[in-house]
């Protein structure tokens, strides 16, 4: 298991973060976090990537009110059906 502890703390930002974020900012932050996690564990194109992408998509859909549940997220954002998408990530558990 890899050590995920940063080697040095991040420098504080000279500007405080805003109280509200745009959909784009939230999506970008989530995608950056997912990419950092996948890179940290040297994940390729596998089930972990599918699971994190589903989390990113679901979070943005929930925050914007486009979806109320995971099935709606899949119906609106994937060509594959709900059961198929879940099948992609079942082995990651």
trRosetta pair geometry for C-beta under 8 A, 3 or more apart (Angstrom, degrees):
i j d omega theta_ij theta_ji phi_ij phi_ji
2 40 6.4 -173 95 162 144 84
2 41 6.4 -163 26 -102 131 62
4 40 5.9 53 -116 173 93 145
6 9 6.6 109 96 -92 131 35
6 10 7.2 -43 169 -38 169 79
13 16 7.2 141 90 -91 113 21
13 17 7.1 85 59 -54 154 74
18 21 6.4 140 78 -75 111 62
21 25 4.2 -123 -173 88 101 129
21 26 5.2 120 115 -54 126 85
21 29 7.6 -29 -173 -2 155 138
22 25 4.6 100 52 4 78 100
22 26 7.1 -145 93 -2 43 84
23 26 5.9 -57 -150 38 31 109
23 27 6.1 29 154 -16 66 111
23 60 6.5 82 -164 -154 91 99
23 63 7.2 165 -114 103 80 118
23 64 5.8 39 -112 -80 125 119
24 27 5.8 -57 -144 41 28 110
24 28 6.1 29 157 -19 65 109
25 28 5.8 -54 -143 38 27 111
25 29 6.2 27 157 -19 63 107
26 29 5.9 -56 -147 37 28 109
26 30 6.3 26 156 -17 64 108
26 59 7.3 -142 156 130 114 110
26 60 6.3 152 107 -101 113 82
26 63 6.3 -75 134 81 167 168
27 30 5.8 -57 -146 38 29 110
27 31 6.2 25 158 -15 65 109
27 56 7.1 82 -146 178 67 101
27 60 5.1 36 -86 -93 94 136
28 31 5.8 -58 -145 40 28 109
28 32 6.2 29 156 -19 65 107
29 32 5.8 -55 -146 37 29 111
29 33 6.3 30 155 -19 64 106
30 33 5.7 -55 -148 36 30 111
30 34 6.3 30 154 -18 65 106
30 55 7.6 -154 -172 115 118 88
30 56 4.4 145 137 -127 123 90
30 59 5.8 177 -109 71 154 143
30 60 7.0 -134 32 -48 155 98
31 34 5.6 -52 -145 37 32 112
31 35 6.2 33 155 -18 65 106
31 56 5.8 75 -74 -143 65 150
32 35 5.7 -55 -146 38 30 111
32 36 6.3 32 154 -21 65 106
33 36 5.7 -54 -147 35 30 112
33 37 6.4 31 154 -19 64 105
34 37 5.8 -55 -150 36 30 111
34 38 6.3 27 155 -16 65 108
34 49 8.0 94 167 -141 110 59
34 52 4.1 141 -142 157 110 125
34 53 6.8 110 -177 -71 158 52
34 55 7.3 165 -91 69 120 110
34 56 5.6 -55 -36 -53 146 127
35 38 5.8 -57 -145 40 30 110
35 39 6.1 29 156 -18 66 108
36 39 5.8 -57 -145 39 28 110
36 40 6.2 33 154 -26 64 107
37 40 5.7 -54 -147 31 29 114
37 41 6.7 -1 163 5 63 107
37 43 7.9 9 120 10 74 132
37 52 6.5 -180 75 -111 132 150
38 41 6.6 -72 -148 50 27 90
38 43 4.2 -88 -154 53 79 116
38 48 6.8 154 -109 116 87 112
38 49 5.8 55 -115 -93 137 85
38 52 6.6 -131 -55 36 106 161
39 42 7.2 25 -170 -79 34 40
39 43 7.8 -72 -50 33 22 80
41 48 7.3 -75 87 141 138 166
43 46 5.8 -117 -171 41 92 110
43 48 4.8 -99 -136 77 147 130
43 49 5.7 170 136 -51 125 90
44 49 7.5 -80 106 -26 34 134
45 49 6.0 -69 -138 40 39 156
46 49 5.7 111 56 10 52 100
46 50 7.5 -101 120 -1 37 94
46 92 7.7 133 134 -86 94 104
47 50 5.4 -51 -149 36 40 114
47 51 6.2 41 153 -21 70 104
47 88 6.2 174 -123 154 78 64
47 89 5.3 139 -172 -122 92 45
47 90 7.6 -86 -151 50 138 40
47 91 5.0 -155 -58 71 169 93
47 92 3.8 -159 125 -52 114 102
48 51 5.7 -53 -148 35 32 112
48 52 6.4 27 156 -14 66 106
48 92 5.1 151 -75 -131 57 127
49 52 6.0 -57 -146 39 29 106
49 53 6.2 29 156 -18 64 109
50 53 5.8 -58 -147 39 28 111
50 54 6.4 30 154 -21 64 106
50 85 7.7 -172 176 -165 116 71
50 88 4.4 -118 169 136 163 119
50 89 5.0 -144 103 -73 110 90
50 92 7.4 -164 61 -28 96 142
51 54 5.7 -55 -151 34 30 112
51 55 6.6 34 150 -20 63 103
51 89 4.1 119 -76 -139 88 125
51 92 4.9 -122 -29 81 141 162
52 55 5.5 -49 -150 33 37 115
52 56 6.5 39 151 -19 66 102
53 56 5.6 -50 -149 35 35 113
53 57 6.3 31 155 -15 66 107
54 57 5.8 -54 -143 41 31 109
54 58 6.0 31 157 -19 66 110
54 70 7.8 34 173 -149 113 106
54 73 7.4 100 -164 125 79 135
54 74 7.9 -2 -135 -80 107 88
54 85 6.8 130 -100 168 129 115
54 89 6.5 -72 8 -45 146 153
55 58 5.9 -57 -142 39 26 109
55 59 6.2 29 158 -23 63 108
56 59 6.0 -57 -150 32 26 111
56 60 6.7 18 158 -11 62 107
57 60 6.2 -60 -150 39 30 105
57 61 6.2 26 155 -16 66 113
57 73 5.8 122 124 -178 101 114
57 77 5.2 173 -171 120 135 167
58 61 5.7 -60 -144 42 30 111
58 62 6.0 29 159 -20 67 108
58 67 7.1 -90 -139 83 62 139
58 70 6.0 -19 -114 -110 130 75
58 73 4.6 -24 -100 -110 74 165
59 62 5.9 -56 -145 36 27 108
59 63 6.2 22 159 -15 63 110
60 63 5.9 -57 -143 40 29 109
60 64 6.1 11 163 -5 65 115
60 66 7.9 3 123 32 74 125
61 64 6.3 -67 -141 47 24 99
61 66 4.5 -90 -150 71 76 104
61 67 3.8 16 153 22 123 115
61 72 7.2 176 158 108 138 97
61 73 4.8 167 53 -109 162 90
61 76 6.8 137 -125 71 135 137
61 77 7.0 -109 -66 -31 134 134
62 65 7.8 34 -179 -70 28 29
62 67 6.2 -56 -69 76 55 86
62 68 7.7 94 -117 -118 74 25
62 73 7.9 -29 -43 -75 80 118
66 72 7.6 178 128 140 67 115
66 76 6.3 -178 152 137 112 170
67 70 7.8 73 154 -95 133 15
67 72 3.7 168 -142 104 93 112
67 73 4.5 107 159 -66 174 66
67 76 6.1 -139 -71 20 113 139
68 72 5.8 67 38 16 65 153
69 72 5.4 99 58 9 67 101
69 73 7.4 -119 108 -7 38 90
70 73 5.3 -48 -150 30 40 117
70 74 6.5 37 154 -16 69 102
70 82 7.6 106 121 -143 89 106
71 74 5.8 -55 -151 37 33 109
71 75 6.2 34 152 -20 66 107
71 82 5.0 -8 -128 -108 80 142
72 75 5.5 -52 -141 38 33 112
72 76 6.1 21 163 -10 67 112
73 76 6.3 -72 -150 44 22 101
73 77 5.9 -28 171 21 62 121
74 77 6.7 -82 -128 53 20 83
74 78 4.9 -36 -161 31 65 125
74 80 7.5 -65 -172 88 105 76
74 81 7.2 55 145 173 126 31
74 82 4.7 126 86 -99 153 68
74 85 4.9 -153 -128 25 126 157
75 78 7.6 -20 -54 46 9 83
75 82 7.0 -17 -53 -59 79 98
78 81 8.0 -145 105 -38 114 8
78 85 5.5 49 131 -79 173 133
80 84 4.1 -114 174 94 115 130
80 85 5.3 145 96 -56 116 81
80 88 7.8 94 92 -31 162 125
81 84 4.8 92 58 10 75 106
81 85 7.0 -142 97 -7 37 89
82 85 6.0 -59 -150 35 27 108
82 86 6.5 23 156 -14 64 107
83 86 5.8 -55 -148 40 32 110
83 87 6.3 40 150 -27 63 105
84 87 5.4 -52 -153 30 33 118
84 88 7.0 42 149 -28 62 94
85 88 5.7 -42 -160 17 37 115
85 89 7.4 7 154 2 63 104
86 89 6.3 -74 -156 47 37 94
86 90 6.2 56 150 -52 73 97
87 90 5.7 -32 -137 1 34 119
89 92 5.0 -46 -168 24 68 122
89 93 7.6 78 143 -35 77 86
90 93 6.3 -43 -171 6 44 111
